[in-house]
Structures are given as structure tokens and as C-alpha cells.
């Protein structure tokens, strides 16, 4: 018989729907993070036959259709975000099912509402990254493992989902302690040899199925790529950077998470304390045997990764907090008791209030400028050309240089190799997009503690000229001071170059009028002034038209 929803349950469901409605609007308007563009770029690289890294890129097979829709990369990320919202909904369903093994329907629904109104999850829970997908896959597998009525098919499906999650992102291994605690609890409470052997058999089977599915996906994915880098080198490098020697490697974000979600954390701590008391003092518990509070407490072990996991940025909290919902729900159940009725009533209203406040604080952080820059770039360069930028924002074009994440910048500083100089001299990308403080022509905008190598900074400033806002196009800036003294300059990419000066100039003994284009080969050329003092500006391309619309102010990327 289907149970009717109580008034409080209906109220909580309305809040959850309201939160998802606000997040749907944010999916359309909220600023695209540099990581999302980078994630999208893997799909284009795969289609161009340029994707070489086999680890953490198998997701591209699910999105081969994405480049076919939308007018530019922003539209494509928005569509992907809407899909991630659906994935969030599936995650919410399985989180609810898991919570119901330990608490009542209202407590489970309130825990779900509190989870999705957590500040970082509200902002980044539907971002186009692997986190929403692997969280959904792993939470689904947790439900399949701990749910009543186990079958061999459930176990196989759970193992396959774990292997798939691992192929999307290696950090899926951080959920391993969850399954370990669950099977340890079953092992310790086993009363006969048959149950002990059954528990060991099930745990071993799950591990083998997960490993097997991961290997099969790896082999399949690798076969679709042109080549693959050193797996050992990748894993070693990733481990050295991902697992930090510093305790709490992201203190700024951790502090924001704590301060901005204090009530959530208090309720979580209440649930954790309740779980400890039940486990320590053997207090009777009405939770299903498959989810004793001891097991739920073990699910919180993922949070320990905040101590050492270097990439515990705001988007990571969707992944890290999901299994903790059981303990959060136990904390809610404590408040539901008669002693805390007033506090409970306030907490019941909290998710919608939190979501509204968060929405009002961030909805103005839009992707309008990003969409405008991409529109100008695609109009200026109708066909794909190579370029420099921070994070492959123009994903449909082949980016040159490294991904300028904190990890990438650290490697650049440590290696001290003039990456940009080497690339310019070899092939000279057509434009540079200043979407990182390191790439800004105005060095005063660099808020980082490091900067580009002097040789890299010099060659970029000399060969990439301001075109529109933060978009710089390949060219040459040459100071000419005497009509009779030719000045030599080097061109790193052959093609037509347009004279953007207001006066004629003599290049290779040929007069070039303002706005006129001249074809130059790669190599050294000479220029002479037709005036006493002249500053020559040559821009690659046949008289590229600068947009009439003024370029937007401010940076292209702002903050998490």
C-alpha cells in the first residue's frame, strides 16, 4: 500500500523542487568555470584524434554528440550542465533510499534538501565535470550493495558501476573505505562460519568485478585512441600532486565551507556523535541491520580526504559529502524528537532559505562575457586555428601550451622550460586569450605569486597585439625611427599580415598602405618608415575586422 505524504514531507519535497529549479536557472546563466571548458575540450580532442591520455577520459564516449549542438562552447556546457542536474536527481533518489534504511521519510527528505542547499553543492553540483557522474555511480553502487534483498545481479551491477566511476576519475578510490567499513561490520557481527565466508566471498567478488570492469573499459578506451602516454609516469605524477604533503591543502575553501554551512556541519556532528554512542554503548537502534550507524559513521571517512587531497576545491564537496548524508539524517532524527521541536521547525525551513540567499549572491556572476568572447572569436576565425589560453576555453580549436591549473603552473615553474617561446618559434598560434592573470598584457593584473619566464613574457608581448578586449592576435610590433635605416623583424607564422598603422610602411622594399595586407613567409623581414617616427603594427590575417561592440570589462574568469 502506498503511503500518503504528510504535510511536512510535502513541504520538504516542494523545497527540493524549488532548489533544483533555482539550480536549473543557474545552469543557464552561471559563469562557466575553467575546468568545465577543459572537460569539454577532451571531447573535441577525441574527435580530432588528438586525445592521448587514457586515464580519466573514458567519459568522452558518452558525449561525442555534444559538439554537434549549440552555437558555441558555452551553449554546449549549459546543455551538459542540464544533464548533470538529471544525474544529481538520480543521486538524490539513491541517497534517499540509503537514508531510509536508517531514518524516517521526513528525516531522509530533510537530509537530501540540506545536502543540495550546501553552498558549494548548490553552486557546483551540476557543473560539467566528472564529479556529478562518479558521485551518482558510486552512490548507486552503495545502494546496490547495502540494500535488502541482495542478488548476484545487484553485486555484478555494483562492481561494474564502481569500475566505470574509476575510469571517469581515479579519485573514486576514495570511496573504498565505505565498502571496507560495511564488510568489516558484517564480518564482525557474523555468528557462524558460513556467514563469515559469505561476507568474504561477496567483498572479494565486488572487488574483482570492479577491477575487471575498470580494466575492460581501459582496454576498450585505449584502443580508440591514437597513442597513449606513459601510464606509470601519469600515475606517479598525479599521485605526487594530488596527495599533498601539507595538511588541509585548501584551507581557504575549507574555511568557506565551514563558515557558510555552519548549521549543516552542526547537524552532521550531532549525527556522528549519536552514531558513536550507539556503537560504543550498544544502544538499541531501529535502523535496518544493513545500515547500522557504525556503517553510516564509516561512510564519513571520505571527509578525511580533505586533510590530504590537494584538489579539494568547492566542486569536490558534492563527491565528499554524499555518503555522509546517512549521518546527517541521523542528526536530523535527533532534532525531530520532542525536545528539539522548535529547532527542528527552523531547520525544516532552512534549505529553501539557504538556496535563496545563495542564488541572490551568485546569479549575477554570469557567463555573458564568456559567450561574447567566444562569439567574437568564432566570427573572427571561422575555421579552427591554434591559440594560447588558460584552459581550452575555445574547445573546438586546438589549444597550445599547458593547462594552466595550479598543478600545471607548479610544473611550469619547477621545470623552468620556456614553453611559450618554444611553441611560438615552432608554429606561432593565431591568437592569445587573456583568461589567466599569467597571460595578461598588463602585468599588474597578475595576482599569482609567480609569473611567466621572462623569455616567454617577452615573446608573447612582442608577437601578440591587442585586438579586442582580452583577445590578442598574432602580429608584430616594430618601432621605426629613420626612413633610411631598415629594421629587421622576425615572422614566426607565414600568411597575410595587415598594416594596422595610420601611415604607409615599406616592408621588404614594398610599400604597404594602411589596412593593406602583405603575404609574409616565416623568417626575417625588413621594414622602413615613411615618416620620421613610426610605430609599425602588423596583424596576422587579411584585415581582420574589430567588433564594433565594446569589449566587456573585467576578467573572463572570476571565482569559484
Secondary structure by P-SEA (a helix, b strand, c coil): cbbbbcaaaaaaaaaaaaaaaaaaaaaacccccaaaaaaaaaaaaaaaccccccccccccccccccccccccaaaaaaaaaaaaaaaaaaaaaaaaaaaaacccaaaaaaaaaaaaaccccccccccccaaaaaaaaaaaaaaaaacccccaaaaaaaaaaaaaaaaaccccccaaaaaaaaaaaaaaacccaaaaaaaaaaaaaaaaaaaaaaaaaaaaaaaaccccccaaaaaaaaaaccccccccccaaaaaaaaaacaaaaaaaaaaaaaaaaaaaacccccccccccaaaaaaaacccccccccccccccccccccccaaaaaaaaaaaaaccccaaaaaaaaacaaaaaaaaaaacccccaaaaaaaaaaaaaacccbbbbbcccccccccccccccccaaaaaaaaaaccaaaaaaaaccccccccccccccccccccccccccccaaaaaaaaacccccccccccbbbbbbbccccbbbbbbbccccbbbccccbbbbcccccccccbbbbbcccbbbbbbcccbbbbbbbccccccccccccccccccccc
